[in-house]
């Protein structure tokens, strides 16, 4: 399953007759199509998936989506760290040789 990204629409322009924009996700700026949401305005919090703005989010929904994304990223980082520690521990045991 793919998850969308929440960001802030920072710029809007017309490109060959198609509405496009730039979204700041906090991690990077991304050029997006506004075909599915042509009414989106600069400053709006938006849901982006596969390069398309799919929805303009109300402030509460945007805050909650960002909070949940942050929790998921923290959990993933903790899981990676635990796997790395376990792999190092297994490797250290292998180097000790027969006992």
Sine and cosine of phi, psi and omega as CSV:
sin_phi,cos_phi,sin_psi,cos_psi,sin_omega,cos_omega
0.00,0.00,0.71,-0.71,0.07,-1.00
-1.00,-0.10,0.59,-0.81,0.05,-1.00
-0.93,-0.36,0.60,-0.80,0.07,-1.00
-0.97,0.23,0.14,-0.99,0.01,-1.00
-0.87,-0.49,0.61,-0.79,0.06,-1.00
-0.98,-0.20,0.72,-0.69,0.03,-1.00
-0.47,-0.88,-0.02,-1.00,0.01,-1.00
-0.94,-0.33,0.78,-0.63,0.03,-1.00
-0.95,0.30,0.89,-0.46,-0.10,-1.00
-0.97,-0.26,-0.32,0.95,-0.06,-1.00
-0.41,-0.91,0.56,-0.83,0.04,-1.00
-0.69,-0.72,0.66,-0.75,0.08,-1.00
-0.41,-0.91,0.16,-0.99,0.01,-1.00
-0.97,-0.23,0.75,-0.66,0.02,-1.00
-0.79,-0.61,0.98,-0.21,-0.01,-1.00
0.88,0.48,0.55,0.84,0.01,-1.00
1.00,0.00,-0.05,1.00,0.00,-1.00
-0.95,-0.33,0.71,-0.71,0.04,-1.00
-0.97,0.26,0.78,-0.62,0.04,-1.00
-0.74,-0.67,0.22,-0.98,0.00,-1.00
-0.38,-0.93,0.00,-1.00,0.06,-1.00
-0.84,-0.55,0.72,-0.69,-0.02,-1.00
-0.88,-0.48,0.75,-0.66,0.10,-1.00
-0.99,-0.11,0.89,-0.46,-0.02,-1.00
-0.99,-0.11,0.00,1.00,-0.07,-1.00
1.00,-0.09,-0.52,0.86,0.03,-1.00
-0.99,-0.16,-0.52,0.85,-0.06,-1.00
-0.25,-0.97,0.29,-0.96,0.13,-0.99
-1.00,-0.09,0.62,-0.79,-0.07,-1.00
-0.71,-0.70,0.75,-0.66,0.11,-0.99
-0.98,0.20,0.70,-0.71,-0.09,-1.00
-0.71,-0.71,0.37,-0.93,0.13,-0.99
-1.00,-0.01,0.65,-0.76,0.06,-1.00
-0.96,-0.29,0.27,0.96,-0.03,-1.00
-0.85,0.53,-0.61,0.79,-0.03,-1.00
-0.99,0.15,-0.25,0.97,-0.05,-1.00
-0.58,-0.81,0.88,0.47,-0.11,-0.99
-0.91,0.41,-0.27,0.96,-0.01,-1.00
-0.99,0.12,-0.09,1.00,-0.03,-1.00
-0.88,0.47,0.68,-0.73,-0.05,-1.00
-0.89,-0.45,0.43,-0.90,0.05,-1.00
-0.81,0.59,0.71,-0.71,-0.02,-1.00
0.99,-0.14,-0.26,0.97,-0.03,-1.00
-0.97,0.26,0.56,-0.83,0.18,-0.98
-0.99,0.10,0.76,-0.65,-0.09,-1.00
-0.74,-0.67,0.40,-0.92,0.11,-0.99
-0.98,-0.18,0.84,-0.55,-0.03,-1.00
-0.91,-0.42,0.71,-0.70,0.09,-1.00
-0.61,-0.79,0.78,-0.62,0.03,-1.00
0.80,0.60,0.60,0.80,0.06,-1.00
0.99,0.11,0.11,0.99,0.00,-1.00
-0.88,-0.48,0.70,-0.71,0.19,-0.98
-0.97,0.23,0.87,-0.49,-0.05,-1.00
-0.99,-0.17,-0.40,0.92,-0.08,-1.00
-0.34,-0.94,0.61,-0.80,0.20,-0.98
-1.00,0.00,0.81,-0.58,-0.09,-1.00
-0.99,-0.14,0.59,-0.81,0.13,-0.99
-0.96,0.30,0.37,-0.93,-0.10,-1.00
-0.83,0.55,-0.63,0.77,0.00,-1.00
-0.91,0.42,-0.69,0.72,0.02,-1.00
-0.91,0.42,-0.66,0.75,0.02,-1.00
-0.89,0.45,-0.69,0.72,0.03,-1.00
-0.87,0.50,-0.72,0.69,-0.02,-1.00
-0.91,0.42,-0.66,0.75,0.03,-1.00
-0.89,0.46,-0.68,0.74,0.03,-1.00
-0.91,0.42,-0.63,0.77,0.02,-1.00
-0.89,0.45,-0.71,0.70,0.00,-1.00
-0.91,0.41,-0.64,0.77,0.04,-1.00
-0.88,0.47,-0.66,0.75,0.01,-1.00
-0.91,0.42,-0.67,0.74,0.05,-1.00
-0.87,0.49,-0.69,0.73,0.00,-1.00
-0.90,0.43,-0.65,0.76,0.01,-1.00
-0.91,0.41,-0.65,0.76,0.04,-1.00
-0.89,0.45,-0.68,0.73,0.00,-1.00
-0.90,0.44,-0.68,0.73,0.02,-1.00
-0.89,0.46,-0.65,0.76,0.02,-1.00
-0.91,0.42,-0.66,0.75,0.05,-1.00
-0.90,0.44,-0.67,0.75,0.01,-1.00
-0.90,0.44,-0.67,0.74,0.04,-1.00
-0.88,0.47,-0.69,0.72,0.00,-1.00
-0.89,0.46,-0.66,0.76,0.02,-1.00
-0.91,0.42,-0.66,0.75,0.04,-1.00
-0.90,0.43,-0.65,0.76,0.02,-1.00
-0.89,0.45,-0.68,0.73,0.03,-1.00
-0.89,0.46,-0.69,0.72,0.00,-1.00
-0.89,0.46,-0.66,0.76,0.01,-1.00
-0.91,0.41,-0.66,0.75,0.04,-1.00
-0.90,0.44,-0.67,0.74,0.01,-1.00
-0.89,0.46,-0.66,0.75,0.04,-1.00
-0.89,0.45,-0.68,0.73,0.00,-1.00
-0.90,0.43,-0.62,0.78,0.00,-1.00
-0.92,0.40,-0.59,0.81,0.04,-1.00
-0.92,0.39,-0.58,0.81,0.02,-1.00
-0.92,0.40,-0.55,0.83,-0.06,-1.00
-0.98,0.20,-0.31,0.95,-0.05,-1.00
-0.94,0.33,-0.36,0.93,0.03,-1.00
0.99,0.17,0.01,-1.00,-0.03,-1.00
-0.92,0.39,0.56,-0.83,-0.07,-1.00
-0.86,-0.51,0.00,0.00,0.00,0.00
